[in-house]
Amino acid sequence: MLRVEGEDAPNVWTGTDFLHKVNAGESVDVGDKVVVIGGGDTAIDAARVARRLGAEATILYRRTRTEMPAIDEEIVGAEEEGVKIDLLAAPIEIYKKNGKATGMKCQRMELGEPDDSGRRRPVPIEGDTFDVEFTTLIAAISQAPDFTGFDEFIEGRDWIKVDEKQKTKIDGSFSGGDNVNLGLVIDAIFHGRQAASAIHEMISGEPQEFQQPQMGIIKFDKMQLSFYEGIEPVKVTEMAPDARLKDMQAEIAATISQEDALKESKRCMSCGMCFDCGTCWSYCQDNAIVKPFDKGGTYKFKLEFCNGCKKCAENCPCGYIEMH
């Protein structure tokens, strides 16, 4: 919720409610002027869908373009389709007439010190307000699961807490995905796999292994970029903005060909993963590295032969080898 007076009007929706109605095939009348509050992917989606319904669409975001959490490709796509983005602005009051919201008062902001998210905190500029008119207002500022009926699982503002096996504080109960922390679908898949192992362990008594996600990121400073051939990415053909707005189901980006898909795969740098380039083996003068007989096999290290020269690690193009 926006937590401002007047947001109980019937033409004030959340981003997820709006998108659900459209995707469910319901008839949605947004009028001719839609304002969306927020800077994430849901806000961008809502604004782009509103344009496809024939309305003007404006996004109000309380920080700058740099702080917008939406994918940059989506922001650019929205701008191409005529979505206006009004930055450093936040709603403070919604005007109503005959029970419906007709506009709102907005506060101009400036960026202060960083908050807990690491982004600079928006600070109101005293006395700097302006009015915006609309036929529909969509709030896409945050999301949270609906915990109706699951109140006993909740612990303060942390939603449902779980251990490394996805167990909750209640015996025999497990949780994961967005109930634990809003994230990507891959997080939920991992949580489900962990919970399945824990349930099997609980029922069968057989100990299971529980892996923790590997969060290590190999950055360029650990790689030898000169090893790789510079290959430009395949350019994907996109539908013209005017054509996009005429068809709600249109695929904006064309599917690439099999030839292009193979060309793209050759651009992979295998960051942090051995791809059998043989560089370490060729640099080792002490025969401490055993090259696999089969293509794609695992390289083995004879530590008793290694003198710690670090040549293998320093010349590994993908940053796979670490010295301890």
C-alpha positions as CSV (number, residue, x, y, z in Angstrom):
1,M,0.0,0.0,0.0
2,L,1.0,3.6,-0.6
3,R,-0.1,4.6,2.9
4,V,-1.6,7.9,1.7
5,E,-5.1,9.3,2.1
6,G,-7.5,8.3,-0.7
7,E,-5.9,5.1,-1.9
8,D,-9.1,3.1,-1.1
9,A,-10.7,4.4,-4.3
10,P,-11.8,1.6,-6.7
11,N,-9.6,2.9,-9.5
12,V,-6.4,2.6,-7.4
13,W,-4.9,-0.8,-7.9
14,T,-1.7,-2.6,-7.0
15,G,0.6,-3.6,-9.9
16,T,0.2,-7.3,-9.3
17,D,-3.7,-7.0,-9.2
18,F,-3.7,-5.0,-12.4
19,L,-1.4,-7.4,-14.3
20,H,-3.3,-10.4,-13.0
21,K,-6.6,-9.0,-14.3
22,V,-5.1,-8.4,-17.7
23,N,-3.4,-11.8,-17.9
24,A,-6.6,-13.5,-16.7
25,G,-8.4,-12.0,-19.7
26,E,-10.6,-9.8,-17.6
27,S,-12.0,-6.6,-19.2
28,V,-9.9,-3.8,-17.7
29,D,-10.9,-0.1,-18.2
30,V,-8.1,2.2,-17.2
31,G,-9.3,5.2,-19.0
32,D,-6.9,7.4,-21.0
33,K,-4.4,8.5,-18.4
34,V,-2.6,6.0,-16.1
35,V,0.0,6.9,-13.4
36,V,2.2,4.1,-12.0
37,I,4.1,4.5,-8.7
38,G,7.3,2.6,-8.4
39,G,10.6,1.8,-10.2
40,G,10.8,-2.0,-10.3
41,D,9.9,-4.5,-13.1
42,T,6.3,-4.7,-11.9
43,A,5.9,-0.9,-12.3
44,I,7.5,-1.0,-15.8
45,D,5.2,-4.0,-16.8
46,A,2.1,-2.2,-15.6
47,A,3.0,1.0,-17.5
48,R,3.7,-0.9,-20.7
49,V,0.5,-2.9,-20.4
50,A,-1.4,0.4,-19.8
51,R,0.0,1.7,-23.1
52,R,-1.2,-1.4,-24.9
53,L,-4.7,-0.7,-23.4
54,G,-4.6,2.7,-25.2
55,A,-3.8,5.0,-22.3
56,E,-1.1,7.5,-21.7
57,A,1.3,6.1,-19.0
58,T,3.5,7.9,-16.6
59,I,5.8,6.4,-14.0
60,L,6.5,8.3,-10.8
61,Y,9.7,7.2,-9.0
62,R,11.1,8.7,-5.8
63,R,14.8,8.2,-6.7
64,T,16.7,8.8,-9.9
65,R,17.1,6.6,-13.0
66,T,20.3,5.1,-11.6
67,E,18.6,3.7,-8.6
68,M,15.6,2.2,-10.5
69,P,15.7,-1.6,-9.7
70,A,14.0,-2.5,-13.0
71,I,16.0,-4.2,-15.7
72,D,17.5,-1.5,-17.9
73,E,16.3,-3.2,-21.0
74,E,12.7,-2.9,-19.7
75,I,13.1,0.8,-18.9
76,V,14.4,1.5,-22.4
77,G,11.6,-0.5,-23.9
78,A,9.0,1.5,-21.9
79,E,10.5,4.8,-23.0
80,E,10.5,3.6,-26.6
81,E,6.8,2.9,-26.3
82,G,6.0,6.4,-25.0
83,V,6.0,5.8,-21.2
84,K,7.0,9.0,-19.4
85,I,9.2,8.6,-16.3
86,D,9.0,11.4,-13.7
87,L,11.9,11.0,-11.3
88,L,12.4,12.2,-7.8
89,A,8.7,12.4,-7.1
90,A,6.5,10.7,-4.5
91,P,2.7,10.8,-3.8
92,I,1.5,12.4,-0.6
93,E,-2.3,12.7,-1.1
94,I,-4.8,11.3,-3.5
95,Y,-7.7,13.5,-4.6
96,K,-11.2,11.9,-4.9
97,K,-14.4,13.0,-6.6
98,N,-17.7,11.0,-6.5
99,G,-15.8,8.1,-4.8
100,K,-13.1,7.8,-7.5
101,A,-9.5,9.0,-7.5
102,T,-8.9,11.8,-10.0
103,G,-5.4,13.0,-9.2
104,M,-2.9,13.4,-6.5
105,K,-0.5,15.8,-4.9
106,C,3.2,14.8,-5.3
107,Q,6.3,15.8,-3.4
108,R,9.6,16.6,-5.1
109,M,12.5,14.7,-3.6
110,E,16.3,14.9,-3.5
111,L,18.8,12.2,-2.7
112,G,20.3,12.1,0.8
113,E,22.6,9.5,2.5
114,P,22.4,5.8,1.5
115,D,19.8,3.7,3.4
116,D,19.9,0.0,4.3
117,S,19.5,-1.0,0.7
118,G,22.7,0.9,-0.2
119,R,20.7,3.4,-2.4
120,R,20.6,7.0,-1.5
121,R,17.6,7.9,0.6
122,P,15.0,10.2,-1.0
123,V,14.5,13.3,1.1
124,P,11.5,15.7,0.5
125,I,12.2,19.2,-0.7
126,E,10.2,21.4,1.6
127,G,7.4,23.3,-0.2
128,D,8.1,21.7,-3.6
129,T,4.9,19.9,-4.6
130,F,2.9,19.5,-7.8
131,D,-0.4,17.9,-8.9
132,V,-1.0,15.0,-11.3
133,E,-4.3,14.0,-12.9
134,F,-5.2,10.4,-13.8
135,T,-8.0,8.0,-14.6
136,T,-6.3,5.1,-13.0
137,L,-3.5,4.9,-10.4
138,I,-1.4,1.8,-10.0
139,A,0.9,1.3,-7.0
140,A,3.8,-1.0,-7.7
141,I,6.1,-0.1,-4.8
142,S,6.6,-3.4,-3.0
143,Q,5.2,-6.9,-2.6
144,A,4.7,-9.3,0.3
145,P,3.1,-12.8,0.5
146,D,-0.5,-13.2,1.8
147,F,0.0,-15.0,5.1
148,T,-3.7,-15.3,5.9
149,G,-4.1,-18.5,8.0
150,F,-0.4,-18.8,8.5
151,D,0.0,-16.3,11.3
152,E,1.6,-18.8,13.7
153,F,4.6,-19.1,11.3
154,I,5.4,-15.4,11.2
155,E,8.2,-14.0,13.3
156,G,8.1,-10.2,13.3
157,R,9.0,-8.4,10.1
158,D,11.2,-11.4,8.9
159,W,8.2,-13.3,7.5
160,I,8.9,-17.1,7.9
161,K,12.3,-18.0,9.3
162,V,13.8,-21.3,8.3
163,D,17.1,-23.2,8.9
164,E,19.5,-24.7,6.3
165,K,17.0,-27.5,5.7
166,Q,14.1,-25.1,5.1
167,K,12.5,-26.2,8.4
168,T,10.2,-23.7,10.2
169,K,9.8,-23.3,13.9
170,I,6.9,-25.7,13.8
171,D,7.8,-29.4,13.7
172,G,7.1,-31.1,10.3
173,S,6.6,-27.8,8.5
174,F,8.9,-26.4,5.8
175,S,8.9,-23.2,3.8
176,G,10.7,-21.4,1.0
177,G,10.5,-19.2,-2.0
178,D,8.8,-15.8,-1.5
179,N,7.5,-16.8,1.9
180,V,11.1,-16.5,3.1
181,N,12.4,-13.7,1.0
182,L,11.2,-12.2,-2.3
183,G,13.6,-13.4,-5.0
184,L,13.9,-15.3,-8.2
185,V,12.2,-18.6,-9.2
186,I,15.6,-20.3,-8.9
187,D,15.7,-19.5,-5.2
188,A,12.3,-21.3,-4.8
189,I,13.5,-24.3,-6.8
190,F,16.6,-24.6,-4.5
191,H,14.4,-24.3,-1.4
192,G,12.1,-26.9,-2.7
193,R,15.0,-29.3,-3.3
194,Q,16.4,-28.7,0.2
195,A,12.9,-29.3,1.7
196,A,12.4,-32.5,-0.2
197,S,15.7,-33.9,1.1
198,A,14.7,-32.8,4.7
199,I,11.3,-34.5,4.4
200,H,12.9,-37.7,3.1
201,E,15.4,-37.6,6.0
202,M,12.6,-37.0,8.5
203,I,10.5,-39.9,7.2
204,S,13.1,-42.5,6.4
205,G,15.8,-41.6,9.0
206,E,18.4,-41.7,6.2
207,P,20.9,-38.7,6.6
208,Q,20.9,-36.4,3.6
209,E,23.5,-34.0,2.4
210,F,22.4,-30.3,2.3
211,Q,24.2,-28.0,0.0
212,Q,24.4,-24.2,0.4
213,P,24.2,-22.0,-2.6
214,Q,27.6,-21.0,-4.0
215,M,27.5,-17.2,-4.1
216,G,31.1,-16.7,-5.2
217,I,31.4,-14.4,-8.3
218,I,34.4,-14.5,-10.6
219,K,35.2,-11.0,-11.6
220,F,37.5,-9.7,-14.4
221,D,40.4,-9.2,-12.1
222,K,40.7,-13.0,-11.7
223,M,40.5,-13.7,-15.4
224,Q,42.9,-13.4,-18.3
225,L,40.7,-11.6,-20.8
226,S,43.4,-11.6,-23.5
227,F,42.9,-15.3,-23.9
228,Y,39.4,-14.9,-25.4
229,E,38.5,-13.8,-28.9
230,G,36.5,-10.7,-29.0
231,I,33.1,-11.7,-30.5
232,E,30.2,-9.2,-30.8
233,P,26.9,-10.4,-29.4
234,V,24.2,-11.4,-31.9
235,K,21.8,-8.5,-32.5
236,V,18.2,-9.5,-31.8
237,T,15.6,-8.0,-34.1
238,E,12.9,-6.2,-32.2
239,M,9.4,-5.1,-33.3
240,A,8.9,-1.4,-33.9
241,P,7.4,0.4,-30.9
242,D,4.2,1.4,-32.8
243,A,3.6,-2.2,-33.8
244,R,4.1,-3.5,-30.3
245,L,1.3,-1.4,-28.9
246,K,-1.3,-2.9,-31.4
247,D,-1.0,-6.4,-30.1
248,M,-0.9,-7.4,-26.4
249,Q,0.4,-10.8,-27.2
250,A,3.1,-9.8,-29.6
251,E,6.6,-11.1,-29.0
252,I,8.8,-7.9,-29.1
253,A,12.2,-9.7,-29.6
254,A,12.5,-12.1,-32.5
255,T,13.8,-15.7,-31.9
256,I,17.3,-16.1,-33.0
257,S,18.3,-18.8,-35.5
258,Q,20.1,-22.0,-34.6
259,E,23.2,-20.6,-36.2
260,D,23.1,-17.5,-34.1
261,A,22.4,-19.5,-31.0
262,L,25.6,-21.5,-31.6
263,K,27.5,-18.3,-32.3
264,E,26.3,-16.9,-29.0
265,S,27.3,-20.0,-27.1
266,K,30.9,-19.5,-28.3
267,R,31.0,-16.2,-26.5
268,C,30.7,-17.9,-23.1
269,M,33.9,-17.3,-21.1
270,S,33.1,-20.1,-18.6
271,C,33.7,-17.8,-15.7
272,G,35.0,-19.7,-12.7
273,M,34.6,-23.1,-14.4
274,C,37.3,-25.2,-16.1
275,F,36.7,-25.6,-19.8
276,D,39.7,-27.8,-20.6
277,C,41.8,-25.2,-22.3
278,G,45.0,-26.8,-21.1
279,T,46.7,-23.6,-20.2
280,C,47.6,-24.7,-16.6
281,W,49.1,-28.0,-17.9
282,S,51.2,-26.2,-20.5
283,Y,52.6,-23.7,-18.0
284,C,53.4,-26.2,-15.2
285,Q,57.1,-27.2,-15.4
286,D,57.0,-29.6,-12.5
287,N,54.5,-32.1,-13.9
288,A,52.2,-31.3,-11.0
289,I,49.1,-31.2,-13.3
290,V,47.6,-34.3,-14.9
291,K,45.6,-33.6,-18.0
292,P,42.4,-35.7,-18.4
293,F,42.5,-38.5,-21.0
294,D,38.9,-37.9,-22.0
295,K,37.7,-34.5,-23.3
296,G,35.8,-32.6,-20.5
297,G,37.4,-34.7,-17.8
298,T,38.7,-33.3,-14.5
299,Y,42.3,-32.1,-14.2
300,K,44.2,-33.5,-11.3
301,F,46.9,-31.8,-9.2
302,K,49.8,-33.7,-7.7
303,L,50.5,-31.4,-4.8
304,E,53.6,-33.3,-3.8
305,F,55.2,-32.1,-7.1
306,C,53.9,-28.5,-6.8
307,N,56.5,-25.9,-5.8
308,G,53.9,-23.1,-5.5
309,C,55.0,-21.0,-8.5
310,K,51.4,-19.9,-9.1
311,K,51.8,-20.0,-12.9
312,C,48.8,-22.2,-13.3
313,A,46.5,-19.9,-11.3
314,E,48.0,-16.7,-12.7
315,N,47.4,-17.8,-16.3
316,C,44.1,-19.6,-15.9
317,P,41.9,-17.6,-18.2
318,C,38.6,-18.3,-16.4
319,G,39.8,-17.9,-12.8
320,Y,39.1,-21.5,-11.9
321,I,42.3,-22.2,-10.1
322,E,42.9,-20.7,-6.6
323,M,46.1,-20.9,-4.5
324,H,45.7,-21.5,-0.8
